[in-house]
Amino acid sequence: MSKHVTTTIRYDGPALASHEMDVQDLAPALLALAEIAKIANHKFNGDKASIRILVNADTEQKCFQLDLSLVQSWMDHAALFVGKDNVATARQIAEMIGLAGPPLGGLFWLYKKIYGQKPAEGASPAVTFTADDATGTTVININGDGNSITVSNQTAVLAQDPKVLQHVKTVLEPLGNPDYEDFSIIQGDEALVQIDRDEAQNIRSMAQPLPSEEAEAENFISTVDGQVEIVTAQFKGAAQWGLWWTGRTRQMKIEDEHWLSRFQTGGEPEAVPGAWLDVTMEITQPRDKAHPPTFVVKRVKGVLPPSADQQTDMFD
């Protein structure tokens, strides 16, 4: 039974050629993806399992690309032996959303098919869903289109949830920036879906706001592995360091007490301004983008001393 699946998302456009993306744009989008996964997990597994998304940045591409891991934890080990019809694994949830599996039939692909094209005269497309429990599929008809779409019943259930539609809108919101061109979900070398700026705008125009009582303010906490450059260090106490990350100096507290103690007693002589720290950090971004993100280094895995080719920005 699959409890872990990895995929990649990519935002592309002129503004992202240097691998830099504003955390205040990125974090709400990641929060929305995590919420979609949680909604799917709860719909089909109830309280039997929890799911979370881990993030790893890829700075080699001429865009902004992230590797995502969906990790599922079962509350009761006995659930692992339940028949496959009674549970949804991490891979199955990823396939419902469109983060894994075949390129046709996932949630993002479905929204692109239904809402990606602007309807005639600006009217919203009339969509009907007809589920067949015997086959486990739902046939979707779009009035005026003349074609039908067949997806899994689970994907259809997600697509009809207004909360899910709102979260998809948030994932696509960065494409409102004129320098962002498209959003892609990639597995291996294959793009499972690509949504361009115009399609994103059409999809976003269909998303209705959540009722005020459900639109709770909450923080998105992501765990990211990456390399940060030392700008300023703290040789005493637990004050914040100045560390270069995604195109600017961020103030970060280092909570790796073992490494910090070793550094402050002279045991890390290569950790000087200009050197890079290989770290696992925790980024907290409030849903309200008026509040800035905060950064905490949870673990320092190594030090890369400064050299001629390491003095430049890692994203150049």
Backbone torsions as a table, in degrees:
resi	resn	phi	psi	omega
1	MET	NA	127.4	-175.6
2	SER	-78.7	119.6	177.0
3	LYS	-109.9	3.8	-175.0
4	HIS	-151.5	132.9	176.9
5	VAL	-146.1	142.6	-176.8
6	THR	-118.5	139.7	177.1
7	THR	-146.3	-178.3	-176.7
8	THR	-135.3	137.8	170.2
9	ILE	-117.1	151.8	-176.3
10	ARG	-141.9	131.7	167.4
11	TYR	-106.9	133.0	-175.3
12	ASP	-130.1	155.3	179.3
13	GLY	151.7	168.4	-176.9
14	PRO	-55.9	-35.3	-177.2
15	ALA	-69.6	-14.0	-172.4
16	LEU	-110.3	6.5	-177.9
17	ALA	-63.4	-24.4	179.9
18	SER	-92.7	12.3	178.4
19	HIS	70.2	11.3	-177.8
20	GLU	-101.0	132.0	175.1
21	MET	-139.1	130.3	-177.7
22	ASP	-58.9	127.1	-179.6
23	VAL	-58.8	-31.0	-179.5
24	GLN	-72.0	-17.8	169.3
25	ASP	-86.5	-40.9	-172.6
26	LEU	-73.9	-46.1	-171.6
27	ALA	-60.6	-44.9	177.0
28	PRO	-60.9	-33.9	178.5
29	ALA	-66.5	-42.2	177.7
30	LEU	-66.7	-39.2	176.0
31	LEU	-58.5	-43.5	-179.1
32	ALA	-63.8	-41.8	177.1
33	LEU	-61.4	-43.0	178.9
34	ALA	-62.4	-39.1	-179.9
35	GLU	-66.8	-38.6	177.1
36	ILE	-60.4	-44.8	179.1
37	ALA	-62.7	-40.2	179.7
38	LYS	-66.5	-41.2	178.5
39	ILE	-61.6	-46.2	179.6
40	ALA	-61.6	-45.0	-179.2
41	ASN	-61.2	-42.2	-178.4
42	HIS	-70.5	-37.8	179.7
43	LYS	-61.1	-40.3	-170.5
44	PHE	-106.8	-12.2	177.8
45	ASN	-122.2	-9.5	-177.3
46	GLY	60.4	-133.1	179.9
47	ASP	-95.3	10.1	-177.6
48	LYS	-73.4	-22.1	-175.7
49	ALA	-149.4	154.6	171.7
50	SER	-119.4	161.0	-178.9
51	ILE	-141.9	145.3	177.6
52	ARG	-141.4	160.9	179.8
53	ILE	-115.3	126.4	174.2
54	LEU	-103.4	149.0	-172.1
55	VAL	-123.2	138.2	173.2
56	ASN	-136.4	125.3	-176.0
57	ALA	-82.2	139.8	174.4
58	ASP	-112.1	112.1	-175.5
59	THR	-103.4	13.6	-177.9
60	GLU	-88.9	-24.1	-175.9
61	GLN	-82.2	156.9	176.8
62	LYS	-84.8	55.6	-176.5
63	CYS	-169.0	-167.3	171.9
64	PHE	-114.9	114.7	-171.0
65	GLN	-128.6	138.4	179.3
66	LEU	-129.3	137.9	170.5
67	ASP	-91.9	129.1	-179.9
68	LEU	-112.9	139.3	173.5
69	SER	-120.3	123.6	172.4
70	LEU	-91.8	118.4	-176.9
71	VAL	-118.0	125.2	-175.4
72	GLN	-110.0	136.8	176.9
73	SER	-122.1	132.8	-178.5
74	TRP	-95.8	132.9	-178.2
75	MET	-69.9	-32.0	-176.8
76	ASP	-129.9	119.4	-177.6
77	HIS	-60.1	-22.9	178.6
78	ALA	-64.3	-24.7	-179.5
79	ALA	-64.5	-22.6	-179.8
80	LEU	-65.7	-20.1	-176.6
81	PHE	-102.8	3.3	178.4
82	VAL	-71.7	150.1	179.5
83	GLY	-57.1	151.1	-174.1
84	LYS	-63.2	-21.6	-179.9
85	ASP	-75.6	-11.1	-175.1
86	ASN	-103.0	-6.5	-178.4
87	VAL	-137.2	159.5	173.9
88	ALA	-119.8	119.9	-179.2
89	THR	-77.5	170.1	178.0
90	ALA	-57.8	-41.3	178.9
91	ARG	-65.0	-42.3	179.7
92	GLN	-63.7	-39.2	177.2
93	ILE	-65.3	-42.4	177.5
94	ALA	-60.6	-38.9	179.4
95	GLU	-69.0	-37.0	175.8
96	MET	-59.3	-43.1	-177.1
97	ILE	-75.5	-28.6	-175.7
98	GLY	100.2	17.9	177.7
99	LEU	-88.9	-6.9	180.0
100	ALA	-156.7	173.4	175.2
101	GLY	85.5	-160.0	-177.8
102	PRO	-66.4	154.4	-177.1
103	PRO	-69.8	-15.3	-179.3
104	LEU	-109.8	135.0	170.5
105	GLY	113.3	-9.1	178.5
106	GLY	-81.4	171.1	-175.4
107	LEU	-58.9	-49.3	-177.9
108	PHE	-65.0	-40.5	176.8
109	TRP	-61.0	-41.3	-178.1
110	LEU	-65.7	-44.9	178.2
111	TYR	-62.7	-36.2	176.5
112	LYS	-62.6	-43.7	-179.5
113	LYS	-64.8	-41.4	-175.5
114	ILE	-79.0	-46.9	-169.0
115	TYR	-113.1	-5.5	-172.9
116	GLY	-65.9	-33.4	179.5
117	GLN	-95.0	136.9	179.8
118	LYS	-69.7	124.6	-178.1
119	PRO	-70.9	158.3	179.3
120	ALA	-59.8	138.2	177.1
121	GLU	60.5	20.6	175.4
122	GLY	70.7	8.3	-179.3
123	ALA	-77.9	149.1	176.9
124	SER	-73.3	139.4	178.8
125	PRO	-67.3	138.3	175.3
126	ALA	-85.9	120.9	-172.5
127	VAL	-120.4	134.4	175.6
128	THR	-120.7	140.9	179.6
129	PHE	-115.1	125.9	177.5
130	THR	-123.6	107.8	-175.7
131	ALA	-89.0	144.3	175.9
132	ASP	-125.2	103.1	-177.6
133	ASP	-66.4	-26.4	-179.0
134	ALA	-66.4	-39.4	-179.4
135	THR	-96.3	-14.6	-178.0
136	GLY	74.7	19.1	-178.5
137	THR	-125.3	159.6	177.1
138	THR	-123.4	132.6	175.8
139	VAL	-96.3	127.9	-177.8
140	ILE	-113.5	125.5	177.3
141	ASN	-111.9	133.6	178.0
142	ILE	-110.0	114.6	-178.0
143	ASN	-60.9	132.9	179.6
144	GLY	91.1	-16.2	-179.3
145	ASP	-87.7	-35.1	178.5
146	GLY	83.1	-2.4	-179.3
147	ASN	-119.3	155.6	175.1
148	SER	-115.1	155.3	-179.4
149	ILE	-123.8	137.3	177.2
150	THR	-116.4	125.6	178.0
151	VAL	-134.1	172.3	176.5
152	SER	-67.4	153.4	177.0
153	ASN	-58.0	-36.5	-178.4
154	GLN	-64.8	-44.1	178.5
155	THR	-63.4	-39.3	178.9
156	ALA	-63.4	-40.4	177.9
157	VAL	-61.3	-45.0	178.2
158	LEU	-61.8	-43.8	-175.2
159	ALA	-63.1	-25.3	-178.5
160	GLN	-92.0	0.8	179.4
161	ASP	-87.0	118.2	-177.8
162	PRO	-61.5	-28.6	177.1
163	LYS	-66.0	-41.9	179.6
164	VAL	-63.2	-44.2	178.9
165	LEU	-59.9	-40.2	178.2
166	GLN	-64.5	-40.0	-179.9
167	HIS	-68.9	-36.6	175.5
168	VAL	-61.9	-41.1	176.4
169	LYS	-57.0	-41.6	-179.3
170	THR	-66.5	-39.0	176.7
171	VAL	-59.1	-36.7	-176.6
172	LEU	-89.8	-5.6	-175.7
173	GLU	-58.7	-36.4	177.9
174	PRO	-56.3	-23.7	-179.7
175	LEU	-72.6	-3.7	170.2
176	GLY	-70.0	-17.4	173.9
177	ASN	-74.6	124.6	-175.8
178	PRO	-62.4	-16.6	179.2
179	ASP	-92.4	2.3	173.5
180	TYR	-104.0	130.1	-172.1
181	GLU	-104.5	-38.9	-177.2
182	ASP	-158.4	165.0	176.7
183	PHE	-124.5	132.7	-178.2
184	SER	-131.4	149.3	168.2
185	ILE	-113.4	126.1	-170.3
186	ILE	-126.7	138.5	171.5
187	GLN	-131.1	120.2	-173.1
188	GLY	65.8	-126.1	177.8
189	ASP	-102.1	7.9	-173.2
190	GLU	-109.3	130.2	173.4
191	ALA	-81.0	115.6	178.5
192	LEU	-72.7	-34.8	175.8
193	VAL	-158.8	146.1	173.4
194	GLN	-133.2	128.2	-178.5
195	ILE	-119.3	120.0	-178.5
196	ASP	-87.3	178.1	-173.6
197	ARG	-60.2	-44.1	-178.6
198	ASP	-65.8	-42.8	178.0
199	GLU	-62.9	-40.7	179.2
200	ALA	-62.0	-41.7	179.3
201	GLN	-62.8	-41.0	178.8
202	ASN	-65.0	-42.0	178.2
203	ILE	-65.0	-44.3	-178.1
204	ARG	-63.7	-32.4	-179.9
205	SER	-68.4	-18.6	-179.7
206	MET	-88.1	-17.8	-174.1
207	ALA	-77.4	126.0	179.2
208	GLN	-91.7	145.5	178.9
209	PRO	-65.5	149.2	176.7
210	LEU	-69.9	150.5	172.5
211	PRO	-55.2	146.0	-172.5
212	SER	-59.0	-34.4	-178.2
213	GLU	-70.3	-18.2	-179.5
214	GLU	-98.2	-16.1	-176.8
215	ALA	-84.1	64.6	-176.6
216	GLU	-73.7	140.0	174.4
217	ALA	-72.0	130.4	179.0
218	GLU	-151.4	160.5	-179.7
219	ASN	-98.5	149.2	171.3
220	PHE	-104.3	123.1	179.2
221	ILE	-112.1	117.3	-180.0
222	SER	-116.3	146.8	175.3
223	THR	-106.3	122.9	-172.8
224	VAL	-127.6	131.6	170.4
225	ASP	-95.2	132.6	-179.7
226	GLY	-171.9	-174.9	179.8
227	GLN	-119.1	132.3	-179.8
228	VAL	-122.4	144.1	-179.7
229	GLU	-94.4	136.2	178.6
230	ILE	-74.2	122.6	173.2
231	VAL	-102.9	-52.0	174.0
232	THR	-134.3	142.0	-179.1
233	ALA	-115.7	160.8	177.4
234	GLN	-116.2	117.3	-175.1
235	PHE	-92.0	-7.2	175.7
236	LYS	-141.5	146.0	173.7
237	GLY	70.8	-165.8	-173.5
238	ALA	-117.3	28.7	179.0
239	ALA	-65.9	164.0	-176.6
240	GLN	-74.9	144.4	174.3
241	TRP	-91.2	156.9	169.4
242	GLY	-95.7	112.1	-175.9
243	LEU	-125.7	133.3	-177.9
244	TRP	-82.0	122.3	-177.9
245	TRP	-151.0	130.5	-179.8
246	THR	48.9	49.5	168.2
247	GLY	86.9	7.2	178.3
248	ARG	-158.8	164.2	177.2
249	THR	-80.6	124.9	178.2
250	ARG	-110.5	142.9	175.4
251	GLN	-87.5	118.9	-175.3
252	MET	-132.2	136.9	170.9
253	LYS	-87.2	137.9	175.9
254	ILE	-99.2	114.8	-177.6
255	GLU	-98.3	2.4	175.7
256	ASP	-79.0	88.2	-172.0
257	GLU	-63.1	-36.5	-179.5
258	HIS	-63.3	-48.2	-179.8
259	TRP	-67.8	-41.0	-177.9
260	LEU	-62.8	-41.4	178.1
261	SER	-63.4	-41.4	178.7
262	ARG	-63.3	-41.6	178.8
263	PHE	-63.6	-46.1	-174.2
264	GLN	-74.2	-10.0	174.5
265	THR	-107.8	15.6	174.2
266	GLY	87.1	11.5	-176.4
267	GLY	-86.8	-0.1	178.4
268	GLU	-130.2	67.8	-173.6
269	PRO	-63.6	-21.5	-178.7
270	GLU	-83.7	-8.0	-178.9
271	ALA	-84.6	78.9	-178.7
272	VAL	-121.7	162.6	176.3
273	PRO	-52.4	131.8	-175.7
274	GLY	101.7	-20.0	175.7
275	ALA	-80.7	161.6	179.7
276	TRP	-110.5	139.1	173.0
277	LEU	-103.3	130.5	173.7
278	ASP	-89.6	111.9	-167.1
279	VAL	-132.1	162.0	162.0
280	THR	-109.9	121.4	-176.9
281	MET	-121.9	157.5	176.6
282	GLU	-113.0	124.0	-179.9
283	ILE	-111.3	124.7	178.0
284	THR	-111.2	119.1	-179.9
285	GLN	-120.7	117.1	174.6
286	PRO	-61.8	147.8	175.7
287	ARG	-58.5	-37.2	176.6
288	ASP	-73.7	109.5	-174.3
289	LYS	-69.7	-5.9	175.5
290	ALA	-70.6	-18.6	179.2
291	HIS	-100.0	132.1	-175.9
292	PRO	-74.2	158.3	176.5
293	PRO	-73.8	158.8	173.4
294	THR	-119.8	154.0	-173.2
295	PHE	-130.0	136.8	175.4
296	VAL	-135.7	128.5	174.5
297	VAL	-84.0	114.4	-178.1
298	LYS	-86.2	-31.1	-177.6
299	ARG	-151.5	135.4	172.4
300	VAL	-103.8	116.0	-174.4
301	LYS	-93.9	-17.4	-179.0
302	GLY	177.1	169.6	179.6
303	VAL	-124.5	130.8	174.3
304	LEU	-107.1	109.1	-175.8
305	PRO	-64.4	153.2	179.7
306	PRO	-66.2	143.2	175.1
307	SER	-145.3	178.7	-175.7
308	ALA	-57.0	-41.5	-177.0
309	ASP	-89.3	-4.2	178.2
310	GLN	-101.6	0.4	179.6
311	GLN	-79.5	-16.7	-179.9
312	THR	-90.1	163.7	179.9
313	ASP	-59.0	132.8	-177.8
314	MET	-64.1	-16.2	-177.2
315	PHE	-96.9	0.3	177.9
316	ASP	-71.7	NA	NA
